[in-house]
Amino acid sequence: MKINCLFLILCCANMLYTQEASIHEQATQLLQQYLQINTTNPPGQEMQAAVFFKKICEQEGIEFQIFDLGEGRANFLGILRGNGTQKPIILLHHSDVVPAEPSYWKVDPFSGAIINGEIYGRGAVDIKGKGIIDLAAIIQLKRSKFPLTRDILFLAVADEEENSLGTRWMVTHHPEIIQNAEFLIDEGECIVVHDAARTPLHYMVSIGEKAPLWLTLTFTGQPGHGSIPMQDSAVNQAIRAAYKIISYETPLQLNPILHAYVGMLLESQDITKIPGYTQDLSTSLQNPAFLQAIGQNPEINAAIRNTISLTCLKGSDKTNTIPNQASMSIDCRLLPGQDKDEFIRNLQNLIQNPTMQITVEEYSPATCSSWDNAFSRALAKCAQKRNPAATVIPTILLSSTDSTFYRPLGIQAYGFEPYCLNFDERNLAHSNDERIQVSNIAFGIDLLVDLLKELNQ
């Protein structure tokens, strides 16, 4: 017999967590329950998450709104009011998750099971774990009656993994709710740990994002039968163009604000042995030979140049037919400050094919927030309380998030997830057996509460 899923969520929400448990234990229980809500996108069905958050906020006496986007989709907004002497802070996460294939997991991807101190579930890292930490921090601040100078907005949006419907809807239909905010903390980077003790060392913060530019390149040629080769067929033209693209290296461009980030990625190497090393790291990073050498690291390479990934080739759907047209899809990511049209002109000059047509499938301009402000100083203070040797490192995110839609409103948006991950754990997002350590929940809540207190002085 089928039981209505929403009914199950409402029933579970009535016993969300044990009242006498600590906020850390309660948050762990809430994350387990949140992971059990299947918000795989498509179709998303984020109204389930909104109902879940509604019950929590009702229980804690936190003001809230649900925005019904139709077809089972919704955004949720919780608000903890301050005295208004400073501008609001938005804690943002998305409630949808990417699909999971259960046969490749050791547990049900929507079980929220705890095994050896880790919570398993699709979205544990991306990004339901942060969502629960955000909400738990607000709950803790409310319970402690800490005097806030800012409103703190808890915003859970739909559809980030596909088309950013939730964020686009908020920006279009309710800009008055969000546009006065000074800071927004979104998904992005985390605290990097290297040792077995999981010492919080590098607090990485994405302050901007590369611009996604998705292009389709279409080539036209004489069609015919596969038994008679044609040197200038559409497919051959596409393959020649593809070879030029994968052989091409875009110019190296290192933004000075990324020096600390690149230095962190080179920590395990003796940089004095790298070709082009000159005097010290800062001087070496101005040497093209040094940049070329360190660019062999894929993550550094993507941070210091515009990138092009060939992702799809399409020709005939019949083996014995030479088609009229062939095409390729390329995923380009442009650094902040780059001109889209100039980039496309450079591609045309590179390929030099008169039949080629370029179609822009997707483009969002690169955005970037300022640094060295109240947010960065407050985070540095919190980081050094936990480890005097800790550093706060600004980065440019190589992919994209919803932050790019909020920055044009004048909001300083930062990608920061307040938990500690080693390099393997950072790659668990979207992967099989996605999971997060239970200890990270307590750490993240305490850190975020501390950060919010600093920003409310």
C-alpha positions in Angstrom: 0.0 0.0 0.0 1.4 3.4 -0.9 1.6 6.1 1.8 1.6 9.7 0.7 5.2 11.0 1.0 4.1 14.4 2.2 2.1 12.8 5.0 5.2 10.8 6.1 7.2 14.0 6.2 4.6 15.7 8.3 4.4 12.8 10.7 8.2 12.7 11.1 8.4 16.4 11.5 6.2 16.1 14.6 9.2 14.4 16.3 12.0 16.2 14.6 14.5 15.8 17.4 14.8 15.0 21.1 14.2 18.3 23.0 16.7 17.5 25.8 19.5 16.8 23.3 22.2 19.4 22.6 22.0 21.5 19.4 24.7 19.3 18.0 22.8 16.1 18.5 19.6 17.7 17.3 21.3 18.9 14.1 22.6 15.4 13.5 19.1 14.0 13.7 17.8 16.8 11.5 20.4 16.1 8.8 19.5 12.4 8.8 15.8 13.4 8.3 16.7 16.0 5.7 18.7 13.4 3.7 15.7 11.0 3.8 13.7 13.5 1.9 14.2 12.7 -1.8 14.6 15.9 -3.7 16.4 14.5 -6.7 16.3 17.0 -9.5 14.6 16.4 -11.8 11.8 16.7 -10.6 13.1 18.3 -7.4 9.8 18.3 -5.4 11.4 20.8 -2.9 8.0 21.6 -1.3 8.8 18.5 0.8 11.9 20.3 2.2 9.9 23.5 2.7 7.3 21.6 4.8 10.2 20.0 6.8 11.7 23.4 7.6 8.3 24.9 8.4 7.8 22.3 11.2 11.2 23.1 12.6 10.7 26.9 12.6 7.2 26.5 14.1 8.8 24.4 16.9 11.5 27.0 17.5 9.3 30.1 17.1 11.2 31.4 14.0 9.4 33.6 11.5 9.1 31.9 8.1 7.6 32.0 4.6 7.1 29.4 1.9 7.1 30.4 -1.7 5.2 28.0 -3.9 6.8 27.8 -7.3 4.3 25.2 -8.6 4.6 21.6 -9.6 5.8 20.6 -6.2 8.7 23.1 -6.1 9.2 25.7 -3.4 11.6 28.1 -1.8 11.7 28.4 2.0 12.7 31.6 4.0 13.3 31.7 7.7 14.1 35.0 9.4 15.7 35.8 12.7 15.2 39.5 13.4 17.9 41.9 14.6 17.6 45.5 15.6 18.3 46.7 12.0 21.4 48.8 12.7 23.3 46.8 10.2 22.3 45.1 6.9 21.0 41.5 6.8 23.1 38.4 6.2 21.7 35.6 4.0 22.6 31.9 4.7 21.8 30.3 1.4 21.7 26.6 0.3 19.7 24.7 -2.3 17.4 21.8 -1.3 17.5 19.8 -4.5 20.1 17.1 -5.2 21.5 15.3 -8.2 20.4 11.8 -9.0 22.0 8.8 -7.2 22.3 5.2 -8.4 21.5 3.0 -5.4 23.3 -0.1 -6.9 26.7 1.8 -6.6 26.1 2.8 -2.9 26.8 0.7 0.2 23.6 2.1 1.7 20.3 3.6 0.4 21.3 7.1 -0.9 18.3 8.5 1.0 18.8 6.6 4.3 20.7 9.2 6.3 22.5 6.2 7.8 25.4 6.8 10.2 28.3 4.4 9.7 31.7 4.8 11.5 30.9 8.3 12.4 29.8 9.4 8.9 26.3 10.4 7.7 25.6 8.9 4.3 23.1 10.4 1.9 22.8 12.2 -1.4 23.3 15.9 -0.5 25.3 15.3 2.6 28.1 17.4 1.2 26.2 19.2 -1.6 24.6 20.8 0.2 22.1 19.7 2.8 24.8 19.4 5.4 25.4 23.2 5.1 21.7 23.8 5.2 21.2 22.1 8.5 24.3 23.8 10.0 22.8 27.2 8.8 19.5 26.5 10.4 21.0 25.1 13.6 23.2 28.2 14.0 20.0 30.4 13.8 18.3 28.2 16.3 21.2 28.5 18.7 21.3 32.3 18.4 17.6 32.5 19.1 17.8 30.2 22.1 20.7 32.1 23.5 18.9 35.5 23.0 22.1 36.9 21.5 21.4 40.6 20.6 21.6 40.8 16.8 22.3 44.0 14.9 21.3 42.3 11.6 18.4 40.2 10.4 19.7 36.7 9.5 17.9 35.1 6.6 17.8 31.3 6.1 17.1 30.7 2.5 16.6 27.3 0.9 16.0 27.5 -2.8 14.9 25.0 -5.5 16.6 23.8 -8.6 20.2 25.0 -8.3 21.4 21.8 -9.8 19.5 22.3 -13.1 18.3 25.8 -14.0 18.4 27.9 -10.7 14.6 28.3 -10.9 14.4 29.1 -7.2 17.0 31.8 -7.1 15.9 33.3 -10.4 12.4 33.4 -9.0 13.5 35.2 -5.8 15.5 37.8 -7.6 12.7 38.5 -10.1 9.6 38.3 -7.8 10.9 39.3 -4.3 14.1 41.4 -4.7 12.9 43.6 -1.8 13.4 40.7 0.6 17.1 40.1 -0.4 18.6 43.1 -2.1 19.3 45.0 1.2 21.5 42.2 2.5 25.2 43.0 2.9 26.6 39.5 2.9 25.4 36.1 1.5 27.1 32.8 2.5 26.5 30.1 -0.1 28.1 26.8 -1.1 31.5 26.9 -2.6 34.7 26.1 -0.7 35.4 24.5 2.7 38.1 24.2 5.4 41.0 22.1 4.1 42.6 19.6 6.4 45.7 17.5 5.7 46.5 15.5 8.9 44.9 12.7 10.8 43.9 15.0 13.6 41.9 17.0 11.1 43.5 20.3 12.2 41.5 23.2 10.5 44.2 24.8 8.5 43.1 26.6 5.3 39.7 28.3 5.4 39.0 28.6 1.7 36.4 31.1 0.5 35.2 31.5 -3.1 34.8 35.2 -3.8 33.9 34.8 -7.4 33.2 32.3 -10.2 34.3 31.7 -13.7 31.6 32.4 -16.3 30.0 29.3 -17.9 29.9 29.6 -21.7 28.4 26.6 -23.4 28.8 26.6 -27.2 27.6 24.3 -30.0 29.8 24.4 -33.1 28.0 23.2 -36.3 29.7 22.2 -39.6 28.1 21.7 -43.0 29.3 19.5 -45.8 28.2 17.4 -48.8 26.2 14.4 -47.7 26.6 10.9 -49.3 27.1 7.2 -48.9 29.7 6.0 -46.4 31.2 3.8 -49.0 32.6 6.8 -50.8 34.8 8.9 -48.5 34.6 12.7 -48.7 37.6 14.5 -47.3 35.6 17.7 -46.6 32.6 16.0 -45.0 30.9 17.7 -42.1 32.1 15.0 -39.7 35.7 15.4 -40.9 35.5 19.2 -40.6 34.2 18.8 -37.0 37.1 16.4 -36.1 39.7 18.7 -37.6 38.2 21.6 -35.6 38.1 19.4 -32.5 41.8 18.6 -32.9 42.6 22.3 -33.1 40.6 23.0 -29.9 42.2 20.3 -27.8 45.7 21.3 -29.0 45.1 24.9 -28.2 46.2 26.5 -24.9 44.5 29.7 -23.9 46.7 32.5 -22.5 47.8 32.2 -18.8 46.3 34.9 -16.5 46.8 34.7 -12.8 44.7 37.1 -10.7 47.0 38.3 -7.8 44.2 37.5 -5.3 44.8 33.8 -6.1 48.4 33.8 -5.1 47.6 32.2 -1.6 45.3 29.7 -3.2 48.0 28.5 -5.7 50.5 28.5 -2.9 48.3 26.1 -0.9 47.9 23.8 -3.9 51.8 23.7 -4.1 52.4 23.0 -0.4 53.4 19.4 -1.0 56.0 20.3 -3.6 59.5 21.7 -3.4 58.7 24.8 -5.5 62.4 25.6 -5.8 62.7 22.6 -8.2 59.9 23.8 -10.5 61.1 25.2 -13.8 60.9 29.0 -13.8 61.3 29.3 -10.0 62.7 32.8 -9.2 63.6 34.0 -5.7 60.3 33.2 -4.0 56.7 32.1 -4.8 55.4 35.6 -5.3 58.1 36.5 -7.8 57.9 33.1 -9.5 54.2 33.5 -10.1 55.0 36.4 -12.4 57.3 34.2 -14.5 55.4 32.6 -17.5 57.7 29.5 -17.4 56.8 28.9 -13.8 53.1 29.4 -14.5 53.3 27.0 -17.5 55.0 24.4 -15.2 52.5 24.6 -12.3 49.7 24.6 -14.8 50.3 20.8 -15.2 48.2 20.6 -12.1 44.6 20.5 -13.4 43.1 22.6 -10.6 45.8 25.2 -11.0 45.4 25.1 -14.7 41.7 25.8 -14.5 42.4 28.8 -12.1 44.9 30.6 -14.3 43.3 30.5 -17.8 40.0 30.3 -19.7 39.3 26.6 -20.2 37.6 24.6 -23.0 36.3 21.1 -22.5 35.1 19.2 -25.6 32.1 17.3 -24.2 30.0 16.1 -27.1 30.4 15.1 -30.8 27.5 14.4 -33.1 27.4 13.2 -36.7 25.1 10.8 -38.5 22.9 8.3 -36.6 23.6 5.7 -39.3 27.0 4.1 -39.9 26.6 4.1 -43.7 25.5 7.7 -44.1 27.7 10.8 -44.4 25.5 13.6 -42.9 24.8 17.1 -44.0 25.9 18.4 -40.6 28.1 17.5 -37.7 28.4 19.3 -34.4 30.4 19.5 -31.2 29.6 20.9 -27.8 32.2 22.6 -25.7 32.0 23.8 -22.1 34.1 27.0 -21.8 34.7 28.7 -18.4 35.9 32.3 -18.6 37.8 34.1 -15.8 36.3 37.3 -14.4 36.8 40.3 -16.6 36.9 38.3 -19.9 34.8 39.3 -22.9 32.5 36.6 -24.2 32.4 38.0 -27.8 36.2 38.3 -28.0 36.6 34.7 -26.8 34.2 33.5 -29.5 36.1 35.6 -32.2 39.4 33.9 -31.1 37.8 30.5 -31.5 36.7 31.4 -35.1 40.2 32.6 -35.9 41.6 29.4 -34.5 39.4 27.1 -36.4 39.2 29.1 -39.7 36.2 27.2 -41.2 33.7 29.2 -43.3 30.9 26.7 -42.8 31.1 26.8 -39.0 28.2 28.3 -37.1 28.6 29.0 -33.3 25.5 28.9 -31.1 25.6 30.1 -27.5 23.6 27.6 -25.5 24.3 29.0 -22.0 26.1 32.0 -20.6 26.2 33.8 -17.3 28.8 36.6 -16.8 31.5 36.0 -14.2 30.9 37.7 -10.9 33.2 38.6 -8.1 32.8 40.0 -4.6 35.2 42.3 -2.8 37.6 41.1 -0.1 39.3 42.5 3.0 36.1 43.6 4.6 34.0 42.8 7.7 33.3 39.3 6.5 36.9 38.3 5.8 38.2 39.9 9.0 35.5 38.2 11.1 36.3 34.8 9.5 40.0 35.2 10.0 39.4 36.0 13.7 37.2 32.9 14.1 39.7 30.7 12.3 42.7 31.8 14.4 40.8 31.1 17.6 40.6 27.5 16.5 44.2 27.3 15.1 46.6 30.3 15.4 48.3 29.0 12.2 45.1 29.0 10.2 44.8 31.1 7.0 41.8 32.4 5.2 42.3 32.0 1.4 40.1 33.6 -1.2 39.6 31.6 -4.4 37.7 31.8 -7.7 35.2 28.9 -8.0 35.9 26.9 -11.2 32.2 25.9 -11.6 29.2 28.0 -10.8 26.6 28.5 -8.1 23.5 30.6 -7.4 25.8 33.3 -5.9 26.3 34.7 -9.4 22.6 35.9 -9.4 22.9 37.8 -6.1 26.1 39.8 -6.7 24.5 42.1 -9.3 22.0 43.2 -6.5 25.0 44.6 -4.6 25.3 41.7 -2.2 28.8 40.5 -1.3 28.4 36.7 -1.9 30.9 34.2 -0.6 31.1 30.4 -1.1 32.0 29.0 2.3 31.0 25.7 3.9 32.0 25.7 7.5 33.2 22.1 7.8 36.6 20.4 7.4 37.3 18.2 4.4 40.4 16.6 3.1 41.0 16.5 -0.6 39.3 13.1 -1.0 36.2 14.2 0.9 35.9 17.4 -1.2 35.3 15.2 -4.2 32.4 13.3 -2.6 29.8 15.8 -3.9 27.8 14.2 -6.7 29.7 10.9 -6.1 28.7 7.5 -4.9 28.6 7.1 -1.1 28.4 10.8 -0.5 28.9 11.4 3.2 30.0 13.8 5.9 31.6 13.2 9.3 29.2 13.7 12.2 31.9 15.7 14.0 31.7 18.3 11.1 28.2 19.2 12.1 29.1 20.3 15.6 32.3 22.0 14.3 30.3 23.8 11.6 27.5 25.0 14.0 30.0 26.4 16.5 32.1 28.1 13.8 29.0 29.7 12.1 27.5 30.9 15.4 30.9 32.4 16.3 31.1 34.1 12.8 27.6 35.4 13.0 28.2 36.9 16.4 31.3 38.6 15.1 29.3 40.1 12.2 26.7 41.3 14.6 28.9 43.4 16.8 
